[in-house]
Amino acid sequence: MATIDQLIDDFELLDEWEDRYRYVIELGRDLEPLDEHERHAGTKVQGCVSQVWLVTNIDTTVSDNPTLTFRGDSDAHIVRGLIAILFSMFSGQTAKDILSTDALEILRRIGLEDNLTPQRSNGLRSMVDRINRDAQAAAAQSAAV
């Protein structure tokens, strides 16, 4: 998986939004699909027009700052690509790093906010909110131990 810095560089090389759109779809093709049993109400992201599921794994090896990894899927190709972009930003990061990342600013730098429909932008914010809530819960749980 590419880092977010690599993705930003790649997006800067693409002048036309249509090329960026195709690139987002291409990123989504690399996501491992979730198993059917992982697609349920507990993993479904609310606030997305498309069906979106997000599975969060928390590594508490370093108890005061857990690391989160994510897996996800969607029934829409463009949304799968958006999920891949978010995973480049967040998967494998500590809860503290996730919570200190301004995802919406990074997405603006890529140009996504300006080129997605309002419904897709709302769904993208819902995915970011879900990742942040999972990071907050992981941080709170490690602080309580």
C-alpha positions, 0 to 999 in steps of 0.5 A: 500500500502506498503512503499518503505522501506517495498518493499526494505526489501521484495526484499532483501528476494527474492534471485532469480530474477524470484521470484522478477519478480513474486512479481512485478506482484503480486504488480500490481494486487493490483492496482485499474484499471482506468476507461475507461474515464481516459485512454486518451492522456493526461494521457498516459505516453509517452516513454513506450512500453506498454500502461501506463496511470497515473492520478495525483491528487494534494492537495493544502491544504498546499499551499506552498507544495502540496501533490500528489497522483497517480493512474495508469494502464497498459496493461502489468502485469509487468508494473502494478507492476512497477507502484505500486512500483513507487506509494509506493515511491511517492503517498501521498508525497509532491512535494518537497519530490518527487523532492528530491527523487532519484527514479533511485537509489532506483530502482537500490537498488531493482535490477530492473535496472539490471533485466529489458529489456532496453525497460522496463527500458526506460519506467520506467524512463519515468514514473519517469520523468512524476511523477517529471514533475507533482511534478514540475508543482504542486510546481511551481503552488503553488509558483505562488499563 
